[in-house]
Every structure is written in structure tokens, then in C-alpha cells.
Amino acid sequence: MPTTQPVVPTTQPVTGPQPVYCGAGFNGLAIVAITTQGSAACSTATSVTNEYAAHSADWGPGFSVAVTADDGSVWTCQEQLGDPNPYQECVNQQNPAEKVRLSS
């Protein structure tokens, strides 16, 4: 009777969220998704940052806004301190490990 061997994956699974560059967004800022979904997260990341950009006149320390992405997910966005420059970050309320950043 033949025996079967388990299939060994050729690539390692993603163990946690990884940064994925999704292109340039509002005012030429880089859109980076922090995600376990790879480049598939970029359409949502772009949707989130476009919605957040509509509130750009209010960006600054202490300002926080909830936005809804095209897929219906709700994200909370605000400015974060960076070294040396601040950046904008949005966090998925249903899955806080999923984030989107806008930075120079």
C-alpha cells in the first residue's frame, strides 16, 4: 500500500501584518498598508486614505475621524508622531492589526 507524504509549502506563511506599498495618494504621500493580505489590501487602503483626505484641513495633533472604506469597513484615522516627521495612520476597527499609513 503506498504511503503519502505531507505537502510542504514552498513559501513561509505570513506570521503577522507586513508593510505593503500601495502607491502615491493625497498630495503625493505614500500609501502603505500594514496587513496580512498582501497587495490585495491596496484597494481598501486607497479607499480609506481618499476618504480621510476629505478631512485634510483638520489634520493635526488630537484630530481623529472615522471613515468608511468602499468595502464597508470602518477605520479610525489620526496623526501620529514620527521621527522625524509625523504621519497619518488609519486603523481598521474590526481588525486593529490592519492599518494604513500616509507618509512622506
C-alpha positions, 0 to 999 in steps of 0.5 A, a space after each residue: 500500500 503506498 504511503 503519502 507524504 505531507 505537502 510542504 509549502 514552498 513559501 513561509 506563511 505570513 506570521 503577522 501584518 507586513 508593510 505593503 506599498 500601495 502607491 502615491 495618494 493625497 498630495 503625493 504621500 505614500 500609501 502603505 498598508 500594514 496587513 496580512 493580505 498582501 497587495 490585495 489590501 491596496 484597494 481598501 487602503 486607497 479607499 480609506 486614505 481618499 476618504 480621510 483626505 476629505 478631512 485634510 484641513 483638520 489634520 493635526 495633533 488630537 484630530 481623529 475621524 472615522 471613515 468608511 472604506 468602499 468595502 464597508 469597513 470602518 477605520 479610525 484615522 489620526 496623526 501620529 508622531 514620527 521621527 522625524 516627521 509625523 504621519 497619518 495612520 488609519 486603523 481598521 476597527 474590526 481588525 486593529 492589526 490592519 492599518 494604513 499609513 500616509 507618509 512622506 
